[in-house]
Amino acid sequence: MSLIKHNSTENGTNQICLSVLPFVNSDGLWAKAHTYQWWLNSSLPLLELQLVVFGLMMITIQLLLKRLGASKISSQILTGMIFGCSWGTFDEAKFKLFRIDSEEVLGLLSYFGYTLYLFITAVKMDIRMTMQTGKKAWIIGTPSVLVPLFCGLFVCSFLHKGLTVEEIRKLPLMTSLQSMISFPVIASLLNEMKIVSTELGRLGLSSALVADIFSLLSMLISKQLTEESAAKVYYAFGALFVQVFLVSFLFRPAVLWILKRTPEGKPVSRGSTQGVFVLVLLSSMTSTVLGHSVILGPYLLGLAIPDGGPVGYSFVEKMESFVSDFFVPMFAITCALKVDLSKLFIAYGAAFTRVTVILAFVTCVVKFSCVFLGSLYCQLSTRDSLVLSLILSCKGVVELAFTSLYTEYRVISKGTMGWITFFIFILATFAPIGVKCVNDLSRKQASNQNRSIMHMSPNSELRILACIHKNENIYGLIHLLHITCPTPDNPISVYVLHLIALVGRSSPVFISHRQEDKSIGDQPAYSENVIVSFEHLEQENSGAVYAECFTTISPSKFMHNDVYKLAMDKFTSLIILCFHRTWTSDGLIDQEDNTMRHLNCSVIEKAPCSVAILADKGRLGSLASMASVGRGKCKYSVCVIFMGGNDDREAISFAKRMARDSEIDLTVLKLGSAVDDGSSKWDKILDSEVIKDFKTTFLGDGRVRFIEEESEDGPQTALRLRELVNQYDLMIVGRRKGLESSSPQTSGLSEWNEFPELGVLGDLIASLDINTRTSVLVIQQQK
């Protein structure tokens, strides 16, 4: 706040401007009830009011654009442009809300947040990935930056007429800005569209990382071309070298020292996280002192920190949500506030602005074409090539930040900034909408074939996808596979997918351990226990079992995409998931993993084949461990509950494989009802045929029994299960979703269903009310 003081002297009156401290806090409504707009006189209430207004407007726009598929950044930019443009007769009221001194507070806060955002993004990046990525990423990523850059420079040679020498010197910088592809922007877009863990998403990230390196190099070189003297260029490169030296030999060793102090497997302490935060601020300060942008130091420091490590993970976990959901929207809105849409056409009258607009259009078209043709050359489908072209053509907060910085450094005018921001808004809005229209994931995931156990040919190979989260899941799954009685005449192929949550890094990883490349040999040994265990299973059952292990490291909320993709690629008939709850040896709850449950629910709803959820209460794992230490096969008892319907028929089909094993005692309990359950005539015929085939094929051996009983209602069924459950090691039931209320045998049980993914019977067996160690396998036939 400035105070103007008038001093009268003999020679006249002098004006003296004195700076005094601003009013941060307000005295409140009651102290200044007589003062109109009292909250505008203090900086903190004014900032809070601005943030509330921004938030309400942004959420409203986002709700409208979300249905179309637009990205979040487009609603943030549009919010800023709405408040930045002229309001006509309401301009006076707007200027009171966004007066000049308040813009300084907004800018300071938003730039601080953007600095943290770049640091977090850099921490999650893996630069080594550029050396390990496949040829496709280089073929697509390299020309997508260099070709638009050279085409833009070629166009500039015809458009420089009417420009000053200083403006001509800035054209390479504008061309580099329009040609760039930003890894943080692409990663954020893929996450927002929930396709980051798909094969196309991983290729997009790899290509964006390669392109980002060339983009930053071109920006660095072209920025120096705008300098008038060679001395300034030498100083800039010298300062950059000093900054890299400080990050490499001062800040990074400090972070590694903090890392060494953290015990293996233990989280980073709060003090260590605070130490990293101080280093971020110090690196930012050194950038400013050396004459570079405040964001350079934190970005380089983030790249120097090992991705996925405990330090990076701890900082990302604590800060990412707040930075991404608060600071980044504020930064985007603050940048767009400088744009006055009402003056865009006036600004277009300037020659330099016209050339910049033409460059933006030319580089965008060339970039789209390069990515599209490069994708086709890499043998991607036309649809995937179009989707990848739209993704890599998108712009976002990084391009917006460069535009705002160049405006502050007076490299470009506000009119030019307005057009560039408007162009960023157009691409950020319509590129994701185009991706949504073209990329129909549900159509890609759908299967046109019957991929269930029931529809398999006799003695054909059973293909199973087994999903593992932790080592505790291994023994139970292996023993379940053992008792499916694999033989050379009736083999099984097991595709094991080890699911690891992606934390502290941006790029998801998918590893096939049979095709594992030597280039990742220096990476951590993922899934070692899983690989060794299933290789042992394959060796034990030579010629009867084929096992292949995969590891996926991806965001938890997108893991189901990897499950769908692998199931489709390997033509599996059954996906086996592990229940999210584990039990102790006493039958008590040990731990629960809600992330695992979310995955199970997602897979069971949209899987391209049949799905089973295994709730192992201990017997499967203990028997498997006994067999693994050389005690031989164990006598095992299995019970199948059959009430009719698709899922129960699939359960019977799975149990038929077990009936061939001489070490298995198999019981099929058919629970009927005197009351008509409302099922169709065709369903009744199918049920009858499945039971008839089972009796004809397997009855006669004392190991296999068929029991038929009647149950009047759900409570009677529950009582019968309580009597049976302790007599068996494994119970197999159908999920029977949608049949709970129509079937008399399960009527009333759905009201007590804690885990719908298990169905009413599976939930009843796995619930706390029945203290037993009997495991349960819940099967759902392909929808």
DORO-331482 format. One record per residue (C-alpha): residue in one letter; x, y, z. Coordinates in steps of 0.02 Angstrom, whole numbers, padded with zeros to 5 digits, always signed. Each point is the difference from the previous one (the first is absolute). Example, Ala and Ser with C-alpha at 12.3 -4.5 7.8 and 13.67 -1.06 7.14 Angstrom:
REM residues 2
a+00615-00225+00390s+00069+00172-00033
REM end
This chain:
REM residues 783
m+00000+00000+00000s+00065+00173-00046l-00031+00162+00093i+00023+00165-00095k+00064+00143+00107h+00004+00181-00060n+00142+00113+00065s-00008+00187-00029t+00164+00090-00025e+00054+00169-00061n+00029-00071-00173g-00170-00084-00009t-00087-00160+00053n+00087-00171-00008q-00087-00170-00001i+00079-00138+00102c-00063-00181-00015l+00022-00102+00159s-00026-00189+00003v-00092-00062+00153l-00051-00176+00051p-00165-00059-00079f-00149-00051+00105v+00002-00191+00000n-00142-00039+00120s-00167+00089+00015d-00079+00065+00160g-00159-00091-00048l-00177+00044-00050w-00055+00078+00164a+00149+00116+00013k-00025+00066-00178a-00184-00027-00030h-00017+00180-00057t+00137-00020-00133y-00063-00063-00167q+00106-00142-00071w+00103-00008+00160w+00073-00170-00046l+00089+00071-00154n+00117+00107+00105s+00096-00147+00077s+00105-00118-00104l-00045-00165+00084p-00191+00015-00007l+00017+00063-00178l+00108-00150-00048e-00124-00119+00080l-00145+00082-00092q+00094-00012-00166l+00037-00184+00028v-00183-00035+00042v-00059+00090-00158f+00130-00090-00106g-00046-00168+00074l-00188+00020-00026m+00022+00057-00180m+00127-00136-00040i-00108-00140+00073t-00152+00062-00096i+00094+00003-00165q+00081-00167+00036l-00168-00083+00030l-00060+00064-00168l+00157-00048-00098k+00027-00167+00087r-00146-00080-00091l+00085+00042-00164g+00167-00074+00057a+00100+00162+00014s+00150+00004+00117k+00003+00093+00166i+00128+00126-00061s-00124+00065-00130s-00126+00047+00136q+00139+00086+00098i+00058+00102-00149l-00178+00047-00045t-00031+00057+00179g+00150+00115-00008m-00049+00070-00170i-00177+00037+00060f+00065+00106+00144g+00138+00073-00108c-00108+00067-00141s-00094+00164+00003w-00170-00002+00088g-00058+00165-00073t-00100+00097+00129f+00053-00123+00136d+00186+00031-00025e+00009+00115+00152a-00068-00137+00115k+00119-00127-00077f+00150+00114+00026k-00044+00016+00184l-00001-00189+00017f+00160-00021-00102r+00095+00158+00037i+00182+00016-00051d+00080-00032+00170s-00102-00160+00023e+00068-00070-00164e+00173+00003+00078v-00058-00112+00143l-00089-00119-00121g+00153-00008-00113l+00118-00034+00144l-00107-00141+00070s-00034-00080-00169y+00183+00004-00056f+00052-00079+00163g-00126-00138-00029y+00056-00024-00180t+00180-00018+00061l-00054-00141+00116y-00101-00078-00142l+00152-00006-00115f+00108-00073+00139i-00128-00138+00035t-00019-00036-00186a+00189-00010-00022v+00015-00118+00150k-00122-00120-00083m+00093+00006-00167d+00131-00131-00042i+00126+00071-00123r+00082-00172-00016m-00161-00055-00082t+00052+00092-00159m+00148-00119-00018q-00108-00153+00034t-00154+00047-00100g-00034-00091-00161k+00026+00059-00178k-00183+00050-00016a+00018+00140+00128w+00152+00072-00090i-00080-00018-00172i-00156+00092+00059g+00074+00122+00127t+00151+00069-00092p-00081+00060-00163s-00154+00062+00093v+00108+00143+00067l+00139+00024-00128v-00105-00004-00158p-00126+00133+00060l+00148+00103+00062f+00088+00001-00169c-00164+00026-00094g-00040+00147+00114l+00171+00077-00029f-00023-00024-00187v-00168+00089+00005c+00080+00141+00102s+00120+00035-00143f-00150+00055-00105l-00092+00095+00135h+00133+00114+00074k-00047+00148-00110g-00066+00145+00103l+00086-00060+00159t+00137+00089+00093v+00171-00078+00025e-00041-00034+00182e-00163-00089-00048i+00088-00105-00132r+00122-00056+00134k-00148-00063+00104l-00077-00108-00137p+00106-00157+00037l-00057+00010+00182m-00183+00010-00053t+00025-00147-00119s+00079-00104+00139l-00142+00043+00118q-00132-00055-00126s+00096-00158-00047m+00032-00062+00176i-00078-00156+00077s-00001+00000+00190f+00013-00162+00097p-00093+00068+00155v-00145+00057-00110i-00015-00168-00090a+00016-00099+00163s-00135+00106+00081l-00116-00021-00150l+00023-00189-00006n-00034-00013+00187e-00155+00107-00016m-00066-00105-00144k+00041-00161+00096i+00103-00076-00140v+00175+00024+00073s+00022-00187+00034t-00060-00058-00171e+00123-00050-00135l-00039+00159-00096g+00019+00104+00158r+00173-00073+00036l+00054+00034-00179g-00066+00178+00015l+00099+00029+00160s+00161-00071-00074s-00020+00105-00157a-00039+00156+00102l+00156-00025+00107v+00110-00012-00154a-00086+00151-00078d+00015+00100+00162i+00189-00012-00002f+00011+00069-00178s-00130+00133+00044l+00100+00065+00149l+00162+00003-00101s-00082+00097-00141m-00078+00122+00125l+00168+00027+00086i+00093+00034-00163s-00135+00111-00076k-00014+00102+00161q+00183+00045-00013l-00026+00056-00180t-00112+00140+00064e+00147+00078+00092e+00080+00149-00084s+00179-00028+00062a+00107-00156+00001a+00056+00039+00178k-00176-00029+00065v-00009-00166-00091y+00165-00058+00077y-00058+00058+00171a-00165-00095-00018f+00086-00164-00047g+00129+00026+00137a-00137+00029+00129l-00089-00156-00061f+00160-00100+00021v+00019+00066+00178q-00181-00046+00038v+00024-00177-00064f+00162-00013+00100l-00086+00057+00161v-00143-00122-00024s+00115-00146-00043f+00135+00025+00132l-00090+00091+00141f-00188-00023+00003r-00008-00180-00067p+00132-00067+00123a-00100+00082+00140v-00157-00093-00056l+00096-00164-00015w+00069+00026+00175i-00179+00016+00063l-00041-00158-00096k+00142-00097+00083r-00062+00051+00173t-00169-00081-00036p-00006-00185+00049e-00047-00116-00144g-00187-00030-00008k-00037+00144+00119p-00086+00163-00050v+00099+00160-00008s-00014+00103+00158r-00089+00167+00006g+00165+00088+00034s+00077-00076-00157t-00148+00057-00105q+00019+00175+00071g+00186-00006-00043v-00042-00041-00182f-00123+00145-00002v+00138+00119+00060l+00114-00064-00139v-00137+00037-00127l-00008+00180+00062l+00190+00016-00003s+00010-00064-00179s-00135+00124-00048m+00097+00141+00082t+00162-00045-00090s-00094+00003-00167t-00059+00177+00035v+00174+00057+00053l+00077-00072-00158g-00125+00091-00110h-00108-00148-00050s-00183-00031+00031v-00050-00047+00177i-00066-00169-00062l+00164-00064-00075g+00088-00051+00161p-00144-00103+00074y-00030-00083-00169l+00183-00055-00015l+00000-00057+00182g-00155-00105-00031l+00083-00084-00149a+00153-00038+00109i-00102-00091+00134p-00022-00187-00036d-00178-00031-00057g-00105-00118+00104g+00119+00015+00149p-00060+00032+00178v+00048+00184-00002g-00092+00037-00161y-00147-00109+00050s-00016+00084+00170f+00002+00175-00074v-00119-00046-00141e-00120-00086+00119k-00008+00150+00116m-00005+00140-00128e-00067-00062-00168s-00186+00009+00035f+00008+00176+00073v+00115+00065-00136s-00096-00078-00146d-00174+00043+00063f+00034+00173+00074f+00160+00082-00059v-00004-00055-00183p-00180+00060-00031m+00043+00163+00086f+00154+00020-00110a-00097-00036-00160i-00138+00123+00048t+00127+00134+00049c+00090-00017-00168a-00164+00009-00097l-00052+00155+00100k+00123+00100-00105v-00099-00039-00159d-00134+00120-00059l-00106-00091-00128s-00083+00161-00053k+00168+00065-00065l+00057-00156-00094f-00047+00065-00172i+00079+00167+00038a+00161-00090+00049y-00007-00100-00163g+00037+00162-00091a+00180-00007+00061a+00115-00085-00128f+00093-00104+00129t-00162-00065+00075r-00064-00050-00173v+00160-00097-00036t-00012-00087+00170v-00179-00056-00036i+00051-00069-00170l+00147-00091+00080a-00115-00077+00130f-00117-00067-00134v+00140-00066-00113t+00098-00087+00138c-00159-00080+00069v-00049-00073-00168v+00177-00062-00036k+00017-00076+00174f-00166-00091-00016s+00052-00068-00170c+00171-00056+00061v-00070-00096+00147f-00136-00078-00107l+00120-00057-00137g+00130-00058+00127s-00132-00104+00089l-00055-00080-00162y+00183-00039-00040c+00011-00086+00171q-00148-00109-00056l-00128+00077+00116s-00179-00007-00059t-00076+00154-00081r-00109+00028+00153d+00146-00012+00121s+00106+00113-00111l-00137+00131+00000v-00020-00010+00189l+00188+00016+00029s+00009+00149-00119l-00137+00090+00097i+00084-00039+00167l+00173+00063-00050s-00075+00155-00082c-00079+00054+00165k+00069+00148+00098g-00020+00048+00181v+00070+00084+00154v+00185-00010-00051e-00028+00094-00165l-00109+00123+00097a+00142+00029+00124f+00128+00034-00138t-00121+00122-00081s-00027+00092+00164l+00187+00007+00036y+00040+00071-00172t-00132+00133+00027e+00076+00049+00167y+00174+00006-00079r-00077+00110-00138v+00050-00122-00136i-00180+00003-00065s-00143+00123+00020k-00161-00031+00094g-00091-00011-00166t+00114-00139-00061m-00019-00088+00168g-00189+00011-00019w+00003-00090-00167i+00121-00135+00061t-00106-00029+00156f-00157-00010-00107f+00086-00128-00112i+00052-00102+00152f-00181+00004+00060i-00064-00062-00169l+00121-00148-00003a-00025-00042+00185t-00188-00005-00030f-00023-00086-00167a+00147-00124+00000p-00069-00098+00150i-00176+00010-00073g+00068-00076-00161v+00089-00137+00097k-00161-00042+00092c-00096-00012-00162v+00128-00109-00088n+00067-00105+00143d-00145-00112+00050l+00082-00106+00133s-00154-00103+00036r-00008-00054-00183k+00183-00048+00005q-00022-00099+00160a-00156-00092-00057s+00016-00177-00061n-00099-00075-00142q+00043-00179+00051n-00064-00112+00138r+00146+00002+00122s-00060-00103+00146i+00043-00170+00071m-00174-00068-00041h+00020+00037-00186m+00174-00079-00014s+00025-00155-00104p+00031-00162+00099n+00183-00025+00050s+00049+00168-00073e+00130+00111+00083l-00068+00106+00142r+00076+00175-00005i-00001+00090+00167l+00054+00176+00047a+00050+00003+00185c+00016+00171+00081i+00117+00019+00150h+00023+00151+00112k+00114-00067+00137n+00099-00155+00044e-00138-00064+00114n-00107-00033-00155i+00126-00118-00082y-00023-00164+00094g-00189+00003-00003l-00004+00030-00188i+00130-00133-00035h-00095-00132+00097l-00163+00048-00084l+00088-00030-00167h+00068-00165+00065i-00173-00067+00040t-00067+00044-00174c+00089-00162-00050p+00112+00058-00144t+00060-00142-00111p+00086-00007-00171d-00169-00047-00074n-00092+00135+00099p+00129+00141+00021i-00014+00173+00073s+00092+00160-00045v+00022+00122+00143y+00037+00183-00034v+00050+00079+00165l-00019+00188+00015h+00086+00079+00150l-00088+00165+00035i+00106+00138+00080a-00070+00173+00037l+00090+00143-00089v+00065+00125+00129g+00130+00136-00015r+00015-00010-00189s-00100+00046-00156s+00034-00140-00122p-00089-00167+00022v+00102-00156-00035f-00055-00166-00075i+00128-00141+00003s-00008-00171-00082h+00127-00102+00097r+00022-00129-00139q+00042+00139-00123e+00090+00110+00127d+00131+00106-00085k+00176+00015+00065s-00020+00189-00001i-00103-00009+00157g+00121-00116+00085d+00058+00139+00117q-00177+00034+00055p-00071-00069+00164a-00043-00185-00006y-00188+00010-00014s-00106-00152+00045e+00148-00114+00039n-00100-00110+00121v-00145-00011-00122i+00113-00052-00144v+00093-00133+00100s-00162-00074+00071f-00088-00019-00168e+00156-00062-00088h+00005-00137+00133l-00184-00038-00036e+00039-00019-00185q+00149-00114+00033e-00101-00108+00120n-00134-00025-00133s+00108-00010-00155g-00107-00011-00156a-00160+00034+00097v+00027+00179+00059y+00068+00150-00093a+00035+00152+00109e+00046+00174-00058c+00024+00146+00119f-00032+00185-00028t+00019+00153+00111t-00099+00160-00019i+00042+00158+00097s-00143+00120-00030p-00120+00114+00096s-00118-00102+00109k-00156+00075-00078f+00055-00053-00175m+00068-00175+00036h-00157-00082-00070n+00052+00059-00174d+00157-00110+00012v-00106-00148+00055y-00121+00024-00146k+00141+00020-00126l+00097-00155+00055a-00159-00105+00008m-00043+00053-00177d+00176-00028-00068k+00018-00174+00077f-00179-00057-00039t-00030-00054+00179s-00161-00083+00054l+00016+00042+00185i+00072+00143+00103i+00038-00045+00182l+00005+00146+00122c+00049-00008+00183f-00122+00065+00130h+00053+00164+00080r-00014-00068+00178t+00125-00120+00078w-00016-00105+00158t+00116-00062+00136s+00027-00184+00039d-00136+00015+00133g-00129+00057-00128l+00004+00181+00057i+00013+00148-00119d+00182+00046-00031q-00010+00147-00121e-00106+00079-00136d+00052+00088-00159n-00136+00113-00069t+00103+00038-00155m+00001-00185-00038r-00188-00008+00026h-00027+00145-00121l+00099-00094-00132n-00101-00160+00029c-00163+00094-00019s+00059+00085-00160v+00060-00162-00079i-00152-00104+00045e-00116+00128-00080k+00088+00017-00170a+00112-00152-00020p+00009-00076-00176c-00013-00178+00068s-00056-00094+00156v+00063+00063+00167a+00031-00085+00168i+00041+00078+00168l+00097-00109+00122a-00022+00035+00186d+00136-00110+00077k-00024-00018+00187g+00159-00099+00021r-00026-00181-00050l+00049+00022-00181g+00161+00088+00046s+00046-00120+00141l-00029-00155-00108a+00100+00077-00141s+00145+00036+00118m-00008-00181+00063a+00012-00063-00179s+00143+00119-00038v+00109-00074+00139g-00020-00176-00068r-00146-00074+00097g-00088-00048-00161k-00180+00032-00051c-00130+00022+00134k-00176-00070+00004y-00114+00145-00037s-00189+00024+00013v-00098+00118-00111c-00185+00044+00000v-00096+00086-00140i-00165+00084+00039f-00117-00005-00151m-00163+00097-00012g-00008+00032-00187g+00048+00140-00116n+00152+00049-00105d+00121+00021+00144d-00046-00165+00084r+00020-00091-00166e+00173+00078-00017a+00043-00058+00178i-00051-00179-00044s+00106+00009-00159f+00153+00053+00101a-00032-00137+00130k-00004-00133-00137r+00188+00022-00023m+00026-00035+00186a-00104-00159-00008r+00136-00084-00103d+00125+00014+00144s+00004-00156+00110e+00052+00105+00149i-00157+00108-00008d-00164-00040+00088l-00131+00099-00096t-00178+00031+00057v-00132+00090-00102l-00146+00062+00103k-00151+00050-00103l-00113+00113+00102g-00170+00006-00083s-00164+00074+00053a-00182-00054-00008v-00042+00179-00052d+00030+00053-00180d+00152+00115-00005g-00056+00089-00159s+00145-00059-00108s-00031-00024-00185k-00039-00167-00080w+00165+00006-00095d+00098+00027+00162k-00086-00150+00078i+00044-00108-00150l+00183+00054+00010d+00005-00033+00188s-00074-00173-00027e+00125-00042-00138v+00150+00057+00103i-00054-00106+00150k-00038-00149-00111d+00171+00009-00083f+00086+00014+00169k-00092-00153+00069t+00033-00104-00155t+00185+00040-00007f+00056-00001+00182l-00123-00091+00113g+00043-00180+00047d+00164+00044+00083g-00011+00016+00189r+00097+00163-00009v-00138+00093-00094r-00171+00023+00078f-00158+00087-00057i-00124+00058+00132e-00168+00078-00040e-00095+00097+00133e-00134+00132+00011s+00006+00168+00087e-00152+00107+00031d+00086+00168+00030g+00164+00091+00033p+00010-00034+00189q-00018-00187-00030t+00138+00007-00131a+00112+00095+00123l-00028-00132+00135r+00041-00139-00123l+00162+00087-00049r+00049+00017+00183e-00019-00188+00018l+00101-00037-00157v+00138+00128+00002n+00117-00083+00126q-00007-00167-00093y+00094+00065-00153d+00164+00084-00044l-00070+00097-00148m-00176+00053-00047i-00040+00056-00178v-00153+00108-00031g-00068+00106-00141r-00013+00187+00025r-00180+00000-00064k-00014+00189-00013g-00179+00054-00032l-00074-00167+00056e+00008+00031+00188s-00176+00065+00022s-00084-00108-00134s+00068-00164+00069p-00095-00063+00153q+00159-00086+00064t+00088+00169+00024s-00145+00116+00036g+00038+00119+00143l+00188-00034-00002s+00045+00147-00112e-00044+00122+00140w+00148-00067+00099n+00120-00007-00147e+00159+00093+00051f+00100-00036-00158p-00110-00002-00157e+00147-00058-00107l-00010-00169+00089g-00188-00023-00022v-00112-00047+00145l+00067-00177+00026g+00184+00045-00019d-00022+00147+00118l-00088-00111+00126i+00143-00127+00002a+00137+00134+00007s-00087+00110+00129l+00044+00020+00182d-00157-00092+00056i+00074-00168-00049n+00165-00026+00089t+00079-00129-00115r+00157-00024-00101t-00093-00068-00151s+00047+00095-00159v-00129+00054-00127l+00012+00023-00189v-00135+00111-00076i-00021-00018-00188q-00089+00112-00124q-00024-00057-00180q+00048+00116-00141k-00136+00130-00022
REM end
